[in-house]
């Protein structure tokens, strides 16, 4: 399936949609982790909307930043996705006479548009008068993605319609047409302007085989975080803050980050959050938004839980109506067991409740990756277990990825919530990353509580072992 993009003064651009890409971003800016179709018209926002591929169908959802019509129906709800079919059209309006127009066609065109001349071209019954082009005998015409059957219709500026094997577009008092060739087969689909995390990784819908049977992860084998040769050297201290970090963390994982003192766990977060300038290497994140829960809460203690959520919703949910924001807030507070504390002051919450509120704030814009710096610090055993149960459930339901820095070896290793361990050695080096059950054999220990003792005096050995394993996989 193609989309045809008509931008002012730029003619028509055809783009073949990729059936392997779950989400394709449309806009002036690129989104990490998405396929991208970049547009350049000045009045467009950075992010216009997203094309979603699901169950062998394409859908369009707007980001709520500009007035958009699909099949002449305005999209007021940025949470609703509208299906795109052969003949569908998307209209992005700017003022009265200017806009960007997008048509959908299940077939290939040469993109050599001609102006329709009723006297010369006899394959469509068209008359032209002061009102514009009048299309008669419409029984074979597809308009707004559906067949129509009226005596006549008058296309508006920007309208796109299909008659048998021809596609038409009405622009600036002219009716342009182009011939549609054979329908596109799935075998010939290629991706235009693909900026996904790894070009050679295909999305899959197989269930992950994980140790916790209560989880139903949907894995697409697509990295949430991809780090290649990431290095940062501190010249003043003559110390590596990160050194040759190579790491791939897949979507749908709850990862505990542990390590010896000064290993660079927080520095790793700074690098992912782009707060740290790298000497070398590359970090690619799935998705445009990153959630971050700092070690110490920054929420105002004099506000109520409801007030805090409404404040951050106004910042993070720009395209939402007030009702949609309230529904989102209520859903998150219920999910994080905070519904009974809406009118409680933040300063009077328990440690566990306060951490859950920090998480709720970060979940408002549904980031694919969330970084949490010691969220279990100072929590009792009951609150700690409740916290990890919630995190595990969030990962399972949303196929999101959560990275947690923790010193709580018992909670990370003994309970079933954590999927993977990332253990760091001094100077920002990785000595293990993988499923936590495999760490026993890797470190040659019988109890994961002994992991620190195993690494302390053998850091260089385990760093080299990890790098050797990576080289074998390559």
N, C-alpha and C positions, 0 to 999 in steps of 0.2 A: 504494500500500500504506500502510495506517495502522498506527501502534502505539497501544495503549490503555494508559495509565499509571494504575495504582491506587496512590495514596499514602495513608498513614493519615490519616484525618479530612479528606481533600481530595476524595473521590469519584473519578471517572474523568475523565481528560483525554485527548482524542484528538489525535494529531499526524500529519499527512500527510507522509510521507517524500519528500524531494526527490531525484529521480533525477539532478539535475545536480550534486549535492554528492558528492564522493568520500568524505568522512568527516564524520560527524555525532557530536559529542561529547555524552555524557549525563553529568550530574553537577550539583553545586551551583554550580560556577564555570564561567565561559565560557572557551573556548580560542580564542585568536586564530588566524585562518586556517581554522577549522573552522565547519561549521554547528553550531548548539548547541540542544539541548533541555534546558532548565534545570529541575532538580528542587529541592525545598525541604525535604525531610524531614531532620530534625536528624542522624540517625545515618549518613546517606550521606556518603562522602568528597567532596572537591572534584571528583574525576574518577572516575566509575564505570566507564565503558566507552565504546566507540566503535562506531557502525554504519557499515559500509563498503559502498559501492556499486561493484560491479565486474562486468563482463560481464553486465549486465542482471539482476544478483542482489544481494540484500542479505545482509550477514554481520554478526555481532556478535562483538566481541572485548573481554574485560574487561581492566582495568588492573592487576588483581591486588591491589587494596586492600581488598576486601570479599568475603564469600562469595556467589558467584553461581551459579545453576543455569540452564541452558537446556534446556528439555524434560526437566526433572528430572535432568539429568546435570550434576554440578558441574564448573565450568571451573577446573581447577588450573593450566593452562598459559596464561599471559597472551600468548603468541605465537600461539596458535591461534584462528582465526576460525571460527565456526559459522554455517552458512547459516540464514537466517530465511525461513520459508515461511508460507503461509496456515494459521493455527492454532498457530504456534510460540508458546512462552511463556518469559518470562525471570523468574526468581524471585531477588530480592535479599533475603537473610535477615538478620534482626537478632533474636537470641534465639529463643525457642520459638514465640511467637505473633504476632510483629510482623515486617513486611516490606513491600517494595514489589514489586508484581506488574505485569508488562508482557505484553500479548497482541499478536499480529500478525494482521491481517485484511486480505485483499485485497478490500476493498469498503468502502462508506461506511455509517456508522450515525448516528442522530440524537443518540445519547448520552443517551437518556431511559430508563434502566434500570428494570426492574420486578422484583419478587420473584416467582419461579416458584411457582405453586400447582398441585400435581398434580391437584387436583380440578377446577380451573377451566381449566387449559391442557392440552389433549389432544394437542399436536403432539410431545410427547416422553414416552416411557414412563418415569416416575420414581416411585419409592417412597421414603418417608422413614421411618427408624427411628432407634434410639439410635446407630447407627454413622454416620448422616448421610444424604445423598441417594444412592440406588442407581439407577444408570442402566442400563436394560435395552434389548434390541434395538439393539445398537450398530453395526449394519452401515453406517449412513450418518454416523457420527460421526468427526470429525477431532480427534485428541487428540495433543498434543506434535508437531504438524505432520504427522501421518500418519493415514491411515484405520485404524481398529481394528475388530476383528471378534471380540468375546468375548461370552459370555453376559451379562455385566454388568461395570460398573466403578464404583468409589466415588471421586469426585473429592475431593482434599484441599483444605484451605484455601489459596486462592490459585491453584488450578488453573483453566485456561481451556480450553474446548473448543467445537467448532462442530458443529451439526447442521443440514445443508442451509442454509437462509438465516437461521439464528439463531445468535447467539454467547452463550455462557454463562460465568459466572464465579462460583466458589464462594468466598464471603467470610463469615467469622464465623458459620458455621452457617446461612447463607442462600444460596440459589441465585438469582443475578440473570441476567436475559436481555435481549437487545436484538436487533432485527431488522436484518439486513444488507441494504443496498440494492445497486444495481448495482456491478459491479466498476469500480474506478477506471481510467480510460484515461490514457495518458501525457500527452495533450494538456492535461489538467486539473490536472496536478500543480503545486502551488505549495509554496513553502518556508515553514515556520513558524519564526519566530525566527532568521532567517538573519543571521549575523555574519561572513560570508566577507569576504575582503580587498576585493573590488570586486563589488558586487551585479550590475553589468551585464556582468560577464565570464563567459562560458560556458566550461566545461572542454571540451577537445578532445583527441583522441588522434592528431593528425597528427604526422608526424615533422618536427622542425625542420630547416630547410635551413641547415646551418652549414658553415664553411669546412673544418673538419677531417673528412675522410671516414671516419675511424676511429671517430667518435662516432656513437652512435645515440640522440639525445635524444628523449625523449617529452615533448612540450610540451603543457601544458594552458592556455597563454595566461593564466596566473594569476600575478599579481605575488608574488614572494617578499618584496620590500620595496617599500613605497609611502610616499613622503615628500611632504608638501604644505606649502609655504610655511614650512619649518622655519627658525627664526631664534633666535639667541642672541647677545646683546650684552654685552660685558664693560665695565661702567661704569668700573671702575678704570683699565683700560688704554685706554678709549675706542676699542674695537676690536671688530669683529664676529668672533666665533668661527665662526658659521655665519650665512649671510644668504640668505634667500628660496630655500632649497634645495627644488627640485621634481624628483622622481626616481622612476622606476618600473623596477625590476629584475625581470625575469621568472625563473621557476624554471628550473633546469637550465643555469645560466651560471657560468662561471669568470671573475671580473671582477678586473682589475688596477686598483688605485687609485693614481694618481700625481698629482704636483702640485708647484708651486713651494714654496720654504721658507715655513713658516708658513701654509700653505693651509688647514689644519684637517682633515687626513686622519684623525688619531687622534681629533680632536674629533667627527668624523662617527661613528666607532665608538662613542664614549662616548654619543652621542645615541641610536644604535640599541640600545645595551645599557641604556638608561634610567639612565645614570649622570650625565647632564647635564640640568639643568632648562631647559626651553625657554621663551623669551619668547612664542613663538607657533608655530603649525603643528601637524602631526600626523604620527606615524609608525606605520604598520601593518605587522606582520610576520606572515608565513605560518608558523603552527605555534607551539606553546607554549614550545618549547625553542630556545635559541640556543647555538651553540657558539662559544667564543672562545679563540684561541691567542694569548697575549700575546707581546710582543716578546722578553721574557726568560723562560725556563722557570722555573716555580715547583715543579717536581717534586723530591722529595728525592733528592739524589745518593747517599746512603748505602743506598738500597733497590735491590733488583733490579727489572728490568723487570716480571717476573711479580708481585712484591709491589705495585708501583705500580698495575698494572692491576686487581689484586684489591681494593685499597683503594678505588679510584674506582668499581669495579663495585658494591661494597657501598653506595655513596652514590647511584649513578645508576640502578641496576637493582633497585629495592625489591621488585618483584613476582616476581622470577626465583628459581628454585631454584639451588642451588650448581652443579649440573650444567649448567644453562642458562647461568649466568654464565661457567663455564669454556669452554663451547663458543663463546660470544660473544667472549671474550678471545682464544682460539686463532684464530678466524676473522679478527679484526682484525689480530693480529700477523702472520699469514700475508699478509694483503692489503697490509700496509705494510712487508713484507720485514723483519720483526723476529723471526721465529720462532726463528732461531738464537741470539738474544740474550736469551732469557727469563731466564736466570740471571746475566746480566751486570749489574754495578752501573750505575746511571744515570750516575754521575759519570765512568764510563769509556767511555761511548758517544761516537762521533764527532758532529760538529755536525749532520750530516744525519740520523743515527740518532736523536739527541735530539729534533729537530724532528718526526720521524715518530712518536715516542712521544707527544709533546704532542698530535698530531692523533688518534692512536689513543684517547687518553683522552677527547677531545671527541666521538668517534664512538660511544661506548658507548651513549648514549641516542638515537642517530640523529636529531640535530637537522636541520631542513630548511635552516637557514641557519647558515653558519660564517664567522666573522670572524677573519682572520689578520693580525697586525701584524708586517710584515717577516720572514716565516718564512725567507726566503732570505739574510738578513743573515749574513755571515761564512762562507757555504758556497762551496766550490769549484764550478767549472762542472759537473763530473760529478754531484756531490750535488744541485746546484740543478736540473739537468735531471731527475734521478730524482724529486725532490720534486714538480715540476710535472707530470710524467707520472702520478704517483699521484693528485694532486689532480684532474687532468683525467679520470682513470678513475672516481674517486668521483662526480664530477658526472654523468658519463654513466650509471653504473649505478643511482644512487639518485635522479636528477632533482633533486638538491640544488643549493643555490646557495652558492658560496664567494667571498668578497670578500677580496682580498689587497692590503694596502698594500705597495708595493715601490718601490725606487729603481733596480732593475735593468732599465733600459730595453731592453737587448739581449735579455734573456730574455723579457720581457713582449711585445715587439714582433716579434722575429725568429722565434721558435719557434711552433709551431702550437697550443700548449696553451691559451693565453689566448683567451677568446671576445670579451670586451668590454673597452674602456678607459673609465675614469672619470677625467677630468683636472680638477683643482681649481685655482682661482686664489686669490689672497690673500683674506683675510677670509672664508674658508669659502664661496666661491662656486663654482658649477660652470660650466666653460666647454666641456666636451664629455662626452657619454656615448653610446656606441654601439659597433658592431662595429669592431674595430681597423683593418680595411682601409679603412673609410670615413673614418678620421682623416686619411689622406693628403690627400684632396681638401678636407676641412673646414679643415685648417690650411694648405693650399696648400704642402705640402712633398713632397719626393720620397723621403725616408727618415725613418722614425719616430724614429730617433735624434735628429733635429733638432727634436723636438716641444717641448722645453724652451726652445730658442732662439726658436721661433716664438711662444710664449706670453709669455715674460718681459716684453717691452716692449709687448704688445698685450692685456693681461689684460682690461681693460674691454670691448674690442671683442669678444673671443670669449665673454665672459659674456653680453653683449647678444645676440650671434648665437645662443647656445644658448637663451636665453629667448624670442627671436623664433620659433625653430623650435617650441618647446613651444606657444606661443600659436597657431601655425598648425594644429597637430595638434588642439587643442581646438576 
